[in-house]
C-alpha cells in the first residue's frame, strides 16, 4: 500500500480460491470491504496458484521485471514450489526478496504461521502502546469501537 502511495507499480498476487482475508474485514459498501479499499489501493491484483507450473512460470516472468518481491509464507514454502531465492534471482539478479514471517526464517518457531493478532498479543509489543500509569493495551485498531482521547490526557 505504501509503496503504491509513493508511485511504485504494485502487483498483488492472490490465490484464486483463497483471496486476501482483509477483503472481508469490517464494514462494506457495494459488496466491497472498506478496509480492503484502504489496503488494496494503488495495487493491481492478479490470481495465481503458485503451486502449479503455470503459476510458477507466471511469477518468474513477473520477477524478471520486478524490483522487489515481498512474500509472507512460512519458511520453505516458496522453495517447495520452485520459487526460492535461487530461482527468483536467476530470473532477475537485481531483485530484492523481502521475507516477512511471524517467527523469523530460522529457530524453533519458524515453522509456525504468524498473523498480526499473535504479535499484538505479545506483551513486549503491548508495552510500547501503554500510556503513563495505565496497563498495556493493544495497538490502535483499524476499526476502533470508540475514538481515543486526543490529544492524550495527562494523568
N, C-alpha and C positions, 0 to 999 in steps of 0.2 A: 504494500500500500504506500509506504513512504517513498520507496524508490520511484514508483509511478508518480507520486506527487511532485517529485523533482525532475520529471521528464523521461525517465527510463521507459523503454518498451518492455512491459512485464507480461509474460505469458504464464498463466497459472495452469498447471496440469492437474486434472482431477480424474479419479477412477470413474468409468462410465456407469457402474452400478452403485457406487458409494460416493456421492458428491460430498463436498465440504460440509461438515455438520453445522457450521456457522450460518449456512443458508437458511436454516430453520430456527435460529435463536431469536428470541424477542418478538416484538410485535411485527406485523406485516402490513403492507399496503399493496393492493392489486396482486396478491399472491406472492409477493417478494418480500423476504425478511428485511427489515430496515437495517439491522446490524450487518447483513450481507451487503447492502448498498454502500455502507461505510467501508467494510473490509475489502470488497471487490472493486472499488472504484479504481479507475486508471489501469485496469487489467484486461487483457484478452484471455478468455478461458477456453481450453480445449480439453477433451476427454481422451485418455489413453489408458489402456491396460498394459502397464509396463512389464507384466509377467509374460506377455506374448511376444513372439518375434516381431510382429508388426509394430507394437507399441515401443519395443526396444529400439527398432530401427528409426522410428519417427523421432524419439527423444535424442538419439545420437545425431540425427540430422539437425535438430534444433540446437543441440550443444555445439555443433560446428560453427555456428554464427553467434553464440551467446558470449557474454562477458562473465556472468555469474549464474550458477545454479545453487539454489537453496533447497535442501531436502530435509525432511523431518521424519524419516523412518527409523526404526530400531537399527542399530549397527548390524551390518552384514546383509541387509535387505537388498540394497542396490547391487551388491556383489553377487548375490544369489540369482539375480535377474540378468547378469552380464552387463551391468551398468555402473560398475565401481570406478574408482579413480583411474585405473589402468585404461579402461575403455573410453571414458569421457575425455581424459587428457590426450589420448591418441586421436580422438576426433577433433580436439581443439587444444593445442599445447598452451595457449594463453588463458585458458578457462580457470576461473576461481570456483571451487566447490566449497560451499558453506554447509556444514552438517549440524543440525540442531536436534538434540535429544533431551529427554527428561533427566537422564542419569549419566550422560557422557558416553564416549566411544569405548572406554575401557573400564574395567573394575567390576566388582561383584554384582552391581545392579544394572549394568549397561544393557542387559537383555530386556529389562522391564520397559513397558510403554510409559510415557510421561506426558501429562497434559497440564494446562495452566492450573487447574484446581488442585492437583497434587503439590505444585510449587507454592501456591497461595496458602496451603495449609501448613507449610513448613514454618516452624516457629522463628527460624532465623530471618526469613523474609518478613514475617509479620512484625518483627521488632522495628523494622525500618519504616513502618506505617503507623506508629503509635504517636499519640500526642502526649505532651508532658503530663505525668501523673495519671495516665489512663492506661488500661490494658492494651496489649497489641491487638490490631484489627487486620482484616483482610484488605488488600489493596483496593482502590476505588473500582467500582464495577461499571461495566458499560451501560447497565440499566439500573441505576440507583433507585431504591424504593422511596427515598426522600433526599432532598438536596442537603448537602453538608453545610454547616455554618461557614460562611465565607465573608470576610477573611476569618481565619481561625481565631476563636476567642482565647484570650489569655486567661489562665487559671486564677 
